[in-house]
């Protein structure tokens, strides 16, 4: 009887001590949300910033910027948090920037002091693109930014 009780208690203790599975953060439901609301659904990080022209395609993001987060809010305020690794120690850790859209479902967004076209948006990723004339190349440079949910 004691052996049975010992085995039962051991089994209960073993089950209670097992690591609990970490539940993944549920994806926000973006069904019916506007493009503007998708920007505001969560903080974002820039995965890639690619510049392309007739000279080729170039990665244009410093390693120290990979931990930066961008939080878009309803009042056209964008909060940049430079994270633990800053490119320039003289920069503030957080900075308020502006962003805007003419209408909630517009495909254009004003951010980073330029007008960008929204290429894609999901609850986990989004990408935007703009183009600027480069006098030295005598050609357009296309800037494409890929965001990942944080």
C-alpha positions as a Python dict, from the first residue, in 0.01 Angstrom:
ca = {
    (1, 'X'): (0, 0, 0),
    (2, 'X'): (280, 239, 91),
    (3, 'X'): (461, 160, -234),
    (4, 'X'): (145, 233, -433),
    (5, 'X'): (94, 561, -249),
    (6, 'X'): (460, 654, -306),
    (7, 'X'): (431, 581, -679),
    (8, 'X'): (109, 781, -705),
    (9, 'X'): (260, 1082, -525),
    (10, 'X'): (578, 1058, -735),
    (11, 'X'): (377, 1058, -1057),
    (12, 'X'): (171, 1357, -942),
    (13, 'X'): (484, 1546, -843),
    (14, 'X'): (653, 1463, -1174),
    (15, 'X'): (354, 1595, -1372),
    (16, 'X'): (332, 1909, -1161),
    (17, 'X'): (703, 1981, -1205),
    (18, 'X'): (707, 1950, -1585),
    (19, 'X'): (777, 2273, -1772),
    (20, 'X'): (459, 2431, -1894),
    (21, 'X'): (450, 2488, -2270),
    (22, 'X'): (488, 2853, -2355),
    (23, 'X'): (181, 2965, -2540),
    (24, 'X'): (264, 3181, -2844),
    (25, 'X'): (126, 3532, -2844),
    (26, 'X'): (-197, 3520, -3041),
    (27, 'X'): (-195, 3704, -3370),
    (28, 'X'): (-408, 4016, -3368),
    (29, 'X'): (-714, 3980, -3589),
    (30, 'X'): (-679, 4237, -3867),
    (31, 'X'): (-997, 4132, -4045),
    (32, 'X'): (-1186, 4448, -4137),
    (33, 'X'): (-906, 4677, -4015),
    (34, 'X'): (-796, 4968, -4229),
    (35, 'X'): (-439, 5003, -4354),
    (36, 'X'): (-392, 5278, -4097),
    (37, 'X'): (-515, 5054, -3814),
    (38, 'X'): (-273, 4778, -3919),
    (39, 'X'): (18, 5020, -3866),
    (40, 'X'): (-112, 5080, -3513),
    (41, 'X'): (-192, 4717, -3419),
    (42, 'X'): (154, 4652, -3267),
    (43, 'X'): (513, 4781, -3250),
    (44, 'X'): (730, 4706, -3554),
    (45, 'X'): (1099, 4650, -3629),
    (46, 'X'): (1271, 4710, -3960),
    (47, 'X'): (1399, 4380, -4098),
    (48, 'X'): (1551, 4520, -4416),
    (49, 'X'): (1589, 4854, -4587),
    (50, 'X'): (1691, 4791, -4945),
    (51, 'X'): (1790, 5055, -5198),
    (52, 'X'): (1781, 4961, -5563),
    (53, 'X'): (1872, 5136, -5887),
    (54, 'X'): (2049, 5057, -6210),
    (55, 'X'): (2365, 5031, -5994),
    (56, 'X'): (2222, 4729, -5808),
    (57, 'X'): (2046, 4644, -5482),
    (58, 'X'): (2202, 4748, -5153),
    (59, 'X'): (2115, 4679, -4790),
    (60, 'X'): (2083, 5019, -4623),
    (61, 'X'): (2037, 4951, -4251),
    (62, 'X'): (2306, 4964, -3987),
    (63, 'X'): (2343, 4665, -3753),
    (64, 'X'): (2286, 4893, -3456),
    (65, 'X'): (1934, 4971, -3588),
    (66, 'X'): (1808, 4612, -3582),
    (67, 'X'): (1674, 4645, -3226),
    (68, 'X'): (1486, 4970, -3295),
    (69, 'X'): (1109, 4956, -3254),
    (70, 'X'): (853, 5181, -3421),
    (71, 'X'): (516, 5235, -3254),
    (72, 'X'): (255, 5414, -3465),
    (73, 'X'): (-24, 5583, -3270),
    (74, 'X'): (-358, 5735, -3360),
    (75, 'X'): (-253, 6094, -3314),
    (76, 'X'): (-3, 6076, -3602),
    (77, 'X'): (276, 6024, -3352),
    (78, 'X'): (543, 5766, -3424),
    (79, 'X'): (763, 5665, -3133),
    (80, 'X'): (1107, 5540, -3227),
    (81, 'X'): (1277, 5340, -2951),
    (82, 'X'): (1640, 5286, -3043),
    (83, 'X'): (1675, 4985, -2814),
    (84, 'X'): (1981, 4880, -2620),
    (85, 'X'): (2225, 4920, -2909),
    (86, 'X'): (2239, 5277, -3031),
    (87, 'X'): (2427, 5386, -3344),
    (88, 'X'): (2522, 5717, -3187),
    (89, 'X'): (2556, 5755, -2811),
    (90, 'X'): (2452, 6122, -2838),
    (91, 'X'): (2107, 6023, -2971),
    (92, 'X'): (1813, 5999, -2737),
    (93, 'X'): (1691, 5646, -2667),
    (94, 'X'): (1338, 5744, -2776),
    (95, 'X'): (1229, 5999, -3029),
    (96, 'X'): (886, 6124, -3134),
    (97, 'X'): (838, 6142, -3507),
    (98, 'X'): (533, 6203, -3722),
    (99, 'X'): (342, 5991, -3968),
    (100, 'X'): (13, 6034, -4149),
    (101, 'X'): (-223, 5902, -4412),
    (102, 'X'): (-472, 6105, -4615),
    (103, 'X'): (-744, 5847, -4547),
    (104, 'X'): (-749, 5527, -4338),
    (105, 'X'): (-734, 5295, -4641),
    (106, 'X'): (-501, 5501, -4856),
    (107, 'X'): (-205, 5321, -5010),
    (108, 'X'): (25, 5616, -4937),
    (109, 'X'): (178, 5692, -4598),
    (110, 'X'): (391, 5989, -4494),
    (111, 'X'): (673, 5863, -4272),
    (112, 'X'): (1050, 5912, -4243),
    (113, 'X'): (1002, 6257, -4400),
    (114, 'X'): (883, 6108, -4731),
    (115, 'X'): (580, 5967, -4905),
    (116, 'X'): (577, 5586, -4924),
    (117, 'X'): (349, 5339, -5105),
    (118, 'X'): (226, 5046, -4899),
    (119, 'X'): (322, 4727, -5083),
    (120, 'X'): (189, 4468, -4838),
    (121, 'X'): (47, 4437, -4487),
    (122, 'X'): (-32, 4140, -4265),
    (123, 'X'): (-53, 4108, -3887),
    (124, 'X'): (318, 4004, -3884),
    (125, 'X'): (483, 4192, -4172),
    (126, 'X'): (448, 4495, -4390),
    (127, 'X'): (652, 4664, -4658),
    (128, 'X'): (658, 5016, -4800),
    (129, 'X'): (844, 5173, -5094),
    (130, 'X'): (932, 5515, -5226),
    (131, 'X'): (1150, 5648, -5502),
    (132, 'X'): (1382, 5944, -5519),
    (133, 'X'): (1577, 6091, -5808),
    (134, 'X'): (1951, 6052, -5758),
    (135, 'X'): (2149, 6317, -5947),
    (136, 'X'): (2477, 6127, -5921),
    (137, 'X'): (2325, 5818, -6083),
    (138, 'X'): (2091, 6012, -6310),
    (139, 'X'): (1831, 5755, -6214),
    (140, 'X'): (1565, 5680, -5956),
    (141, 'X'): (1659, 5500, -5637),
    (142, 'X'): (1383, 5281, -5495),
    (143, 'X'): (1385, 5244, -5117),
    (144, 'X'): (1195, 4943, -4985),
    (145, 'X'): (1148, 4894, -4612),
    (146, 'X'): (1038, 4557, -4469),
    (147, 'X'): (886, 4562, -4119),
    (148, 'X'): (838, 4268, -3885),
    (149, 'X'): (605, 4256, -3588),
    (150, 'X'): (771, 4296, -3251),
}
